[in-house]
Structures are given as C-alpha cells and as structure tokens.
C-alpha cells in the first residue's frame, strides 16, 4: 500500500509559478514510477502531466506543459515535485500525484494504469 499526499496548490496570477509537492509513505518508494495528472472539472478526464522513474528518467505531456513544468523526485525523503512556471488560466485544475509499480514509462499517460492516487490539490490561475 502507498499513501500519497499533495501540497503546494493555491491561487496564482497568470505568468506566476507554483511548486507542488507529493509525500509518499508505505511500501518501497523506489519500486514506483511517480507522476502528476490534472483534472479540470469533475466530469472531465484526468490528464497526464508528467512522470519520473526511480532513476530520474522523465516524460511529459508536451502538448500540455510546453516546456513550462519540471518533475523531480527526492528518493531519500520519498518526495515528488512538480515545478510549474509561466502558469496560464488554462492550467487551472486539481492536480493529482500518482504512483505506478515498476520502472517503465510506457503507457503512464493512461489513468487506468495508475495504482495509487493522492487526494489532489487545487491550482487556480487568475488572468
């Protein structure tokens, strides 16, 4: 079992930055590939943002982030981060931390492939 707790969301003006954090607890952190998804409304799909393996191999939804976001992890402290710069109103969403067993990034963009989710943190970008 893995527990994930996000923090760092909030209200920011367009062009600003936020850093989201995810604290993991439970089973061996290094066996999981970690990631971030976002959901803009309860009935909208949860979209993949970024993912990172234990060895810091990363992948991004480039159509969505366009080089503005950076994912990182601190394995010693079981933390995952999402640095978000040049935020736009369309980045407004609930951001979810995700964990999937294994070290492969293939298919990580599917929410169905995720084993564990955090409760989400709201990010609101004002224009």
Rosetta blueprint (number, residue, H / E / L):
1 X L
2 X E
3 X E
4 X E
5 X E
6 X E
7 X E
8 X L
9 X L
10 X E
11 X E
12 X E
13 X E
14 X L
15 X L
16 X L
17 X L
18 X E
19 X E
20 X E
21 X E
22 X E
23 X E
24 X E
25 X E
26 X E
27 X L
28 X L
29 X H
30 X H
31 X H
32 X E
33 X E
34 X E
35 X E
36 X E
37 X E
38 X E
39 X E
40 X L
41 X L
42 X L
43 X L
44 X L
45 X L
46 X L
47 X E
48 X E
49 X E
50 X E
51 X E
52 X E
53 X L
54 X L
55 X L
56 X L
57 X L
58 X E
59 X E
60 X E
61 X L
62 X H
63 X H
64 X H
65 X H
66 X L
67 X L
68 X L
69 X E
70 X E
71 X E
72 X E
73 X E
74 X E
75 X L
76 X L
77 X L
78 X L
79 X E
80 X E
81 X E
82 X E
83 X E
84 X E
85 X L
86 X L
87 X L
88 X L
89 X H
90 X H
91 X H
92 X L
93 X E
94 X E
95 X E
96 X E
97 X E
98 X E
99 X E
100 X E
101 X E
102 X L
103 X L
104 X L
105 X L
106 X L
107 X L
108 X L
109 X L
110 X L
111 X H
112 X H
113 X H
114 X L
115 X L
116 X E
117 X E
118 X L
119 X L
120 X L
121 X E
122 X E
123 X E
124 X E
125 X E
126 X E
127 X L
